Structures are given as structure tokens and as C-alpha cells.
């Protein structure tokens, strides 16, 4: 690939649609990583610092790229869940208690994905 081809693909990725319900899901998911805002025990007990606004933006953008690479022209909840691990991995800071129990951000994110309900999406 040359630079022009990469730029065209980047533009195409950004043009993929994401439903309003999936955007709300991402917002809820990101906020659920923050101990002060979360109603999820594992987050309140194990997280020092949750994901920020840019994590939501990154999650949507990487889900768009994942959808396109999977041959689809719209984001699904599964795209968002698939990309949550790599996006949140370095955006969530676990507390000392979590570290002593050898908890990882991937484990926490996996549990979080089970707790935050997926929206119903019609493609």
C-alpha cells in the first residue's frame, strides 16, 4: 500500500455509520469504567482511574475499522466488544488491591462487558 491508499482507507473507515444506540452503549461502557460513576462492584473495588472520553472515540473508530475488515459497512455491538480489550487495556488504571490479586485490565474489561447490557440493534 502506498500513502494515498492508506489515506483513502482511513477516510472510508471514518465514514462507516454507527447507530445512536451503539454510541449510547459506548458512552455507558466508558462511564462504567470510572469508579465514581460506576454502579458495578468490580469497578468500584478494583479501579483507581477509569477510561476517558478519548477511549470512547477510539472504541468507535477501531470498531469501524474492525467492521470494514470483516466485510461489513456498519458497526455491530460485537465489533465494539471485540475492540474494548485493546482500547481499554492502557486506559484503565487498576488500584493496588487489584494488582496484589494479579487482576488485569483485560479481566476487568471482560467482566465489565458482561455487566453493561448490549443495545438491540437492527442492521
TIRO-2110 file (N, C-alpha, C; in Angstrom, 1 decimal):
// TIRO-2110
0.8, -1.2, 0.0, N, 1, A
0.0, 0.0, 0.0, CA, 1, A
0.9, 1.2, 0.0, C, 1, A
0.4, 2.2, -0.7, N, 2, A
1.1, 3.5, -0.6, CA, 2, A
0.3, 4.5, 0.2, C, 2, A
0.9, 5.6, 0.4, N, 3, A
0.3, 6.6, 1.3, CA, 3, A
-1.1, 7.0, 0.9, C, 3, A
-1.4, 7.2, -0.4, N, 4, A
-2.7, 7.6, -0.8, CA, 4, A
-3.7, 6.5, -0.5, C, 4, A
-3.4, 5.3, -0.7, N, 5, A
-4.3, 4.2, -0.4, CA, 5, A
-4.6, 4.1, 1.1, C, 5, A
-3.7, 4.3, 1.9, N, 6, A
-3.9, 4.3, 3.3, CA, 6, A
-4.8, 5.5, 3.7, C, 6, A
-4.6, 6.6, 3.2, N, 7, A
-5.5, 7.8, 3.5, CA, 7, A
-6.9, 7.5, 3.0, C, 7, A
-7.1, 6.9, 1.8, N, 8, A
-8.4, 6.6, 1.4, CA, 8, A
-9.1, 5.6, 2.3, C, 8, A
-8.4, 4.6, 2.8, N, 9, A
-9.0, 3.6, 3.7, CA, 9, A
-9.3, 4.3, 5.0, C, 9, A
-8.5, 5.2, 5.5, N, 10, A
-8.8, 5.9, 6.7, CA, 10, A
-10.0, 6.7, 6.6, C, 10, A
-10.2, 7.4, 5.4, N, 11, A
-11.4, 8.2, 5.2, CA, 11, A
-12.6, 7.3, 5.1, C, 11, A
-12.5, 6.1, 4.5, N, 12, A
-13.6, 5.2, 4.4, CA, 12, A
-14.0, 4.7, 5.8, C, 12, A
-13.1, 4.4, 6.6, N, 13, A
-13.4, 3.9, 8.0, CA, 13, A
-14.2, 4.9, 8.7, C, 13, A
-13.7, 6.2, 8.6, N, 14, A
-14.4, 7.3, 9.4, CA, 14, A
-15.9, 7.5, 8.9, C, 14, A
-16.1, 7.1, 7.6, N, 15, A
-17.5, 7.3, 7.1, CA, 15, A
-18.5, 6.2, 7.4, C, 15, A
-18.0, 5.1, 8.0, N, 16, A
-18.9, 4.0, 8.4, CA, 16, A
-19.9, 4.5, 9.4, C, 16, A
-21.2, 4.1, 9.3, N, 17, A
-22.1, 4.6, 10.3, CA, 17, A
-22.1, 3.8, 11.6, C, 17, A
-22.5, 4.5, 12.6, N, 18, A
-22.7, 3.9, 13.9, CA, 18, A
-24.0, 4.4, 14.5, C, 18, A
-24.9, 3.4, 14.8, N, 19, A
-26.2, 3.8, 15.3, CA, 19, A
-26.1, 4.6, 16.6, C, 19, A
-27.2, 5.4, 16.8, N, 20, A
-27.2, 6.2, 18.1, CA, 20, A
-27.2, 5.3, 19.3, C, 20, A
-27.9, 4.1, 19.2, N, 21, A
-27.9, 3.2, 20.3, CA, 21, A
-26.5, 2.7, 20.7, C, 21, A
-25.7, 2.5, 19.6, N, 22, A
-24.3, 2.0, 19.9, CA, 22, A
-23.5, 3.1, 20.5, C, 22, A
-23.7, 4.3, 20.1, N, 23, A
-23.0, 5.4, 20.6, CA, 23, A
-23.3, 5.6, 22.1, C, 23, A
-24.6, 5.4, 22.4, N, 24, A
-25.0, 5.5, 23.9, CA, 24, A
-24.4, 4.3, 24.6, C, 24, A
-24.3, 3.1, 24.0, N, 25, A
-23.7, 2.0, 24.6, CA, 25, A
-22.2, 2.3, 25.0, C, 25, A
-21.5, 2.9, 24.0, N, 26, A
-20.1, 3.2, 24.2, CA, 26, A
-20.0, 4.2, 25.4, C, 26, A
-20.8, 5.2, 25.4, N, 27, A
-20.8, 6.2, 26.5, CA, 27, A
-21.0, 5.5, 27.8, C, 27, A
-22.0, 4.6, 27.9, N, 28, A
-22.3, 3.9, 29.1, CA, 28, A
-21.1, 3.0, 29.5, C, 28, A
-20.5, 2.4, 28.6, N, 29, A
-19.4, 1.5, 28.8, CA, 29, A
-18.2, 2.2, 29.4, C, 29, A
-17.9, 3.4, 28.7, N, 30, A
-16.7, 4.2, 29.2, CA, 30, A
-17.0, 4.7, 30.6, C, 30, A
-18.2, 5.2, 30.8, N, 31, A
-18.5, 5.8, 32.1, CA, 31, A
-18.5, 4.7, 33.2, C, 31, A
-18.9, 3.5, 32.8, N, 32, A
-18.9, 2.4, 33.8, CA, 32, A
-17.5, 2.0, 34.2, C, 32, A
-16.4, 2.5, 33.5, N, 33, A
-15.1, 2.2, 34.0, CA, 33, A
-14.6, 3.1, 35.1, C, 33, A
-15.3, 4.1, 35.3, N, 34, A
-14.9, 5.2, 36.3, CA, 34, A
-15.5, 4.9, 37.7, C, 34, A
-14.7, 4.6, 38.7, N, 35, A
-15.2, 4.2, 40.0, CA, 35, A
-16.2, 5.2, 40.6, C, 35, A
-16.1, 6.4, 40.4, N, 36, A
-17.0, 7.4, 41.0, CA, 36, A
-18.4, 7.4, 40.3, C, 36, A
-18.4, 6.9, 39.1, N, 37, A
-19.7, 7.0, 38.3, CA, 37, A
-20.3, 5.6, 38.1, C, 37, A
-19.5, 4.5, 38.4, N, 38, A
-19.9, 3.2, 38.1, CA, 38, A
-20.8, 2.6, 39.2, C, 38, A
-21.8, 1.8, 38.8, N, 39, A
-22.6, 1.1, 39.7, CA, 39, A
-22.2, -0.4, 39.7, C, 39, A
-21.1, -0.7, 39.1, N, 40, A
-20.5, -2.1, 39.0, CA, 40, A
-19.5, -2.3, 40.1, C, 40, A
-19.7, -3.3, 41.0, N, 41, A
-18.8, -3.5, 42.1, CA, 41, A
-17.4, -3.7, 41.7, C, 41, A
-17.1, -4.5, 40.7, N, 42, A
-15.8, -4.8, 40.3, CA, 42, A
-15.0, -3.5, 40.0, C, 42, A
-15.7, -2.6, 39.4, N, 43, A
-15.0, -1.3, 39.0, CA, 43, A
-14.8, -0.5, 40.3, C, 43, A
-15.8, -0.4, 41.1, N, 44, A
-15.6, 0.4, 42.4, CA, 44, A
-14.5, -0.2, 43.3, C, 44, A
-14.4, -1.5, 43.2, N, 45, A
-13.4, -2.2, 44.1, CA, 45, A
-12.0, -2.3, 43.6, C, 45, A
-11.8, -2.3, 42.2, N, 46, A
-10.5, -2.6, 41.6, CA, 46, A
-9.9, -1.5, 40.8, C, 46, A
-10.7, -0.4, 40.5, N, 47, A
-10.2, 0.6, 39.5, CA, 47, A
-9.8, 1.9, 40.3, C, 47, A
-8.6, 2.3, 40.0, N, 48, A
-8.1, 3.6, 40.5, CA, 48, A
-8.6, 4.8, 39.6, C, 48, A
-8.4, 4.5, 38.3, N, 49, A
-8.7, 5.6, 37.3, CA, 49, A
-9.4, 4.9, 36.1, C, 49, A
-10.5, 5.4, 35.7, N, 50, A
-11.2, 4.8, 34.5, CA, 50, A
-10.9, 5.5, 33.2, C, 50, A
-11.5, 5.0, 32.2, N, 51, A
-11.3, 5.5, 30.8, CA, 51, A
-11.9, 6.9, 30.6, C, 51, A
-11.3, 7.6, 29.7, N, 52, A
-11.8, 9.0, 29.4, CA, 52, A
-12.5, 9.0, 28.1, C, 52, A
-12.9, 10.2, 27.8, N, 53, A
-13.7, 10.5, 26.6, CA, 53, A
-13.0, 10.0, 25.3, C, 53, A
-11.7, 10.1, 25.2, N, 54, A
-11.0, 9.7, 24.0, CA, 54, A
-11.0, 8.2, 23.9, C, 54, A
-11.2, 7.4, 25.0, N, 55, A
-11.4, 6.0, 24.9, CA, 55, A
-12.6, 5.6, 24.1, C, 55, A
-13.7, 6.4, 24.4, N, 56, A
-14.9, 6.2, 23.6, CA, 56, A
-14.7, 6.4, 22.1, C, 56, A
-14.0, 7.5, 21.8, N, 57, A
-13.7, 7.8, 20.4, CA, 57, A
-12.9, 6.7, 19.8, C, 57, A
-11.9, 6.3, 20.5, N, 58, A
-11.0, 5.2, 20.0, CA, 58, A
-11.8, 3.9, 19.8, C, 58, A
-12.7, 3.6, 20.7, N, 59, A
-13.5, 2.4, 20.7, CA, 59, A
-14.4, 2.4, 19.4, C, 59, A
-15.0, 3.5, 19.2, N, 60, A
-15.9, 3.7, 18.0, CA, 60, A
-15.0, 3.6, 16.7, C, 60, A
-13.9, 4.3, 16.6, N, 61, A
-13.1, 4.2, 15.4, CA, 61, A
-12.5, 2.9, 15.2, C, 61, A
-12.0, 2.2, 16.2, N, 62, A
-11.5, 0.9, 16.0, CA, 62, A
-12.6, -0.2, 15.6, C, 62, A
-13.8, 0.0, 16.2, N, 63, A
-14.9, -0.9, 15.8, CA, 63, A
-15.3, -0.7, 14.4, C, 63, A
-15.2, 0.6, 13.9, N, 64, A
-15.5, 0.8, 12.5, CA, 64, A
-14.4, 0.1, 11.6, C, 64, A
-13.2, 0.2, 11.9, N, 65, A
-12.1, -0.5, 11.2, CA, 65, A
-12.3, -2.0, 11.2, C, 65, A
-12.7, -2.5, 12.4, N, 66, A
-12.9, -3.9, 12.5, CA, 66, A
-14.1, -4.4, 11.6, C, 66, A
-15.2, -3.6, 11.6, N, 67, A
-16.3, -3.9, 10.8, CA, 67, A
-15.9, -4.0, 9.3, C, 67, A
-15.2, -2.9, 8.9, N, 68, A
-14.8, -2.9, 7.5, CA, 68, A
-13.9, -4.1, 7.1, C, 68, A
-12.9, -4.4, 8.0, N, 69, A
-12.0, -5.5, 7.8, CA, 69, A
-12.8, -6.8, 7.8, C, 69, A
-14.0, -6.9, 8.4, N, 70, A
-14.8, -8.1, 8.4, CA, 70, A
-15.8, -8.1, 7.2, C, 70, A
-15.7, -7.1, 6.4, N, 71, A
-16.5, -7.1, 5.2, CA, 71, A
-17.9, -6.4, 5.4, C, 71, A
-18.1, -5.7, 6.5, N, 72, A
-19.3, -5.0, 6.8, CA, 72, A
-19.2, -3.5, 6.7, C, 72, A
-20.3, -2.9, 6.4, N, 73, A
-20.3, -1.4, 6.3, CA, 73, A
-21.0, -0.7, 7.4, C, 73, A
-21.2, -1.4, 8.5, N, 74, A
-21.8, -0.8, 9.7, CA, 74, A
-21.3, -1.5, 10.9, C, 74, A
-21.2, -0.8, 12.0, N, 75, A
-20.6, -1.3, 13.2, CA, 75, A
-21.7, -2.1, 14.0, C, 75, A
-21.3, -3.2, 14.5, N, 76, A
-22.2, -4.1, 15.3, CA, 76, A
-21.8, -4.0, 16.8, C, 76, A
-22.6, -4.4, 17.7, N, 77, A
-22.2, -4.5, 19.1, CA, 77, A
-21.0, -5.4, 19.3, C, 77, A
-20.9, -6.4, 18.5, N, 78, A
-19.8, -7.4, 18.6, CA, 78, A
-18.5, -6.7, 18.2, C, 78, A
-18.5, -5.8, 17.3, N, 79, A
-17.3, -5.1, 16.9, CA, 79, A
-16.8, -4.2, 18.1, C, 79, A
-17.7, -3.6, 18.8, N, 80, A
-17.4, -2.8, 19.9, CA, 80, A
-16.8, -3.7, 21.1, C, 80, A
-17.4, -4.8, 21.3, N, 81, A
-17.0, -5.7, 22.4, CA, 81, A
-15.6, -6.2, 22.0, C, 81, A
-15.4, -6.6, 20.8, N, 82, A
-14.1, -7.1, 20.3, CA, 82, A
-13.0, -6.1, 20.5, C, 82, A
-13.3, -4.8, 20.3, N, 83, A
-12.2, -3.8, 20.4, CA, 83, A
-12.1, -3.2, 21.8, C, 83, A
-13.0, -3.5, 22.7, N, 84, A
-12.9, -3.0, 24.0, CA, 84, A
-11.6, -3.4, 24.7, C, 84, A
-11.2, -4.6, 24.6, N, 85, A
-10.0, -5.1, 25.3, CA, 85, A
-8.8, -4.2, 24.9, C, 85, A
-8.4, -4.2, 23.6, N, 86, A
-7.2, -3.4, 23.3, CA, 86, A
-7.4, -1.9, 23.5, C, 86, A
-8.6, -1.4, 23.4, N, 87, A
-8.8, 0.1, 23.7, CA, 87, A
-8.7, 0.4, 25.1, C, 87, A
-9.3, -0.4, 26.0, N, 88, A
-9.3, -0.1, 27.4, CA, 88, A
-8.0, -0.5, 28.1, C, 88, A
-7.2, -1.4, 27.5, N, 89, A
-6.1, -2.0, 28.1, CA, 89, A
-5.1, -1.0, 28.8, C, 89, A
-4.8, 0.1, 28.1, N, 90, A
-3.9, 1.1, 28.7, CA, 90, A
-4.6, 2.3, 29.1, C, 90, A
-6.0, 2.3, 29.2, N, 91, A
-6.7, 3.5, 29.6, CA, 91, A
-7.4, 3.3, 30.9, C, 91, A
-7.3, 2.2, 31.5, N, 92, A
-7.8, 1.9, 32.9, CA, 92, A
-6.7, 1.6, 33.8, C, 92, A
-6.6, 2.3, 34.9, N, 93, A
-5.6, 2.1, 35.9, CA, 93, A
-6.2, 1.3, 37.1, C, 93, A
-5.7, 0.1, 37.3, N, 94, A
-6.2, -0.7, 38.4, CA, 94, A
-5.5, -0.2, 39.7, C, 94, A
-6.2, -0.4, 40.8, N, 95, A
-5.7, 0.1, 42.1, CA, 95, A
-4.7, -1.0, 42.7, C, 95, A
-4.1, -0.7, 43.8, N, 96, A
-3.1, -1.5, 44.4, CA, 96, A
-3.7, -2.9, 44.8, C, 96, A
-4.9, -2.8, 45.3, N, 97, A
-5.6, -4.1, 45.7, CA, 97, A
-5.8, -5.0, 44.5, C, 97, A
-6.1, -4.5, 43.4, N, 98, A
-6.3, -5.3, 42.1, CA, 98, A
-4.9, -5.9, 41.7, C, 98, A
-3.9, -5.1, 41.8, N, 99, A
-2.6, -5.6, 41.4, CA, 99, A
-2.1, -6.7, 42.3, C, 99, A
-2.4, -6.6, 43.6, N, 100, A
-2.0, -7.6, 44.6, CA, 100, A
-2.7, -9.0, 44.3, C, 100, A
-3.9, -8.9, 43.7, N, 101, A
-4.7, -10.1, 43.3, CA, 101, A
-4.4, -10.5, 41.9, C, 101, A
-3.4, -9.8, 41.3, N, 102, A
-3.0, -10.2, 39.9, CA, 102, A
-4.1, -10.0, 38.9, C, 102, A
-5.0, -9.1, 39.2, N, 103, A
-6.1, -8.7, 38.3, CA, 103, A
-5.5, -7.9, 37.1, C, 103, A
-6.0, -8.1, 35.9, N, 104, A
-5.5, -7.4, 34.7, CA, 104, A
-6.7, -6.5, 34.2, C, 104, A
-6.3, -5.5, 33.4, N, 105, A
-7.4, -4.7, 32.8, CA, 105, A
-8.2, -5.5, 31.8, C, 105, A
-7.6, -6.5, 31.2, N, 106, A
-8.4, -7.4, 30.3, CA, 106, A
-9.4, -8.2, 31.1, C, 106, A
-9.1, -8.7, 32.2, N, 107, A
-10.1, -9.4, 33.1, CA, 107, A
-11.2, -8.5, 33.5, C, 107, A
-10.8, -7.3, 33.9, N, 108, A
-11.8, -6.3, 34.3, CA, 108, A
-12.7, -5.9, 33.2, C, 108, A
-12.2, -5.7, 32.0, N, 109, A
-13.0, -5.3, 30.9, CA, 109, A
-13.9, -6.4, 30.5, C, 109, A
-13.4, -7.7, 30.5, N, 110, A
-14.3, -8.8, 30.2, CA, 110, A
-15.5, -8.9, 31.1, C, 110, A
-15.2, -8.6, 32.4, N, 111, A
-16.3, -8.6, 33.4, CA, 111, A
-17.3, -7.5, 33.1, C, 111, A
-16.7, -6.3, 32.8, N, 112, A
-17.5, -5.1, 32.5, CA, 112, A
-18.4, -5.3, 31.3, C, 112, A
-17.9, -6.0, 30.3, N, 113, A
-18.7, -6.3, 29.1, CA, 113, A
-19.9, -7.2, 29.4, C, 113, A
-19.7, -8.0, 30.4, N, 114, A
-20.8, -8.9, 30.9, CA, 114, A
-21.9, -8.1, 31.6, C, 114, A
-21.5, -7.0, 32.3, N, 115, A
-22.4, -6.3, 33.1, CA, 115, A
-23.2, -5.2, 32.4, C, 115, A
-22.6, -4.6, 31.4, N, 116, A
-23.2, -3.5, 30.7, CA, 116, A
-24.0, -4.1, 29.6, C, 116, A
-25.4, -3.9, 29.7, N, 117, A
-26.2, -4.5, 28.7, CA, 117, A
-26.0, -4.0, 27.3, C, 117, A
-26.0, -4.9, 26.3, N, 118, A
-25.9, -4.5, 24.9, CA, 118, A
-27.3, -4.0, 24.4, C, 118, A
-27.2, -3.0, 23.5, N, 119, A
-28.4, -2.5, 23.0, CA, 119, A
-28.9, -3.4, 21.9, C, 119, A
-30.2, -3.3, 21.6, N, 120, A
-30.7, -4.0, 20.4, CA, 120, A
-30.5, -3.2, 19.2, C, 120, A
-29.9, -3.8, 18.2, N, 121, A
-29.5, -3.0, 17.0, CA, 121, A
-30.1, -3.8, 15.8, C, 121, A
-30.7, -3.0, 14.9, N, 122, A
-31.2, -3.6, 13.7, CA, 122, A
-30.4, -3.1, 12.5, C, 122, A
-29.8, -4.0, 11.8, N, 123, A
-29.0, -3.6, 10.6, CA, 123, A
-29.8, -3.6, 9.4, C, 123, A
END
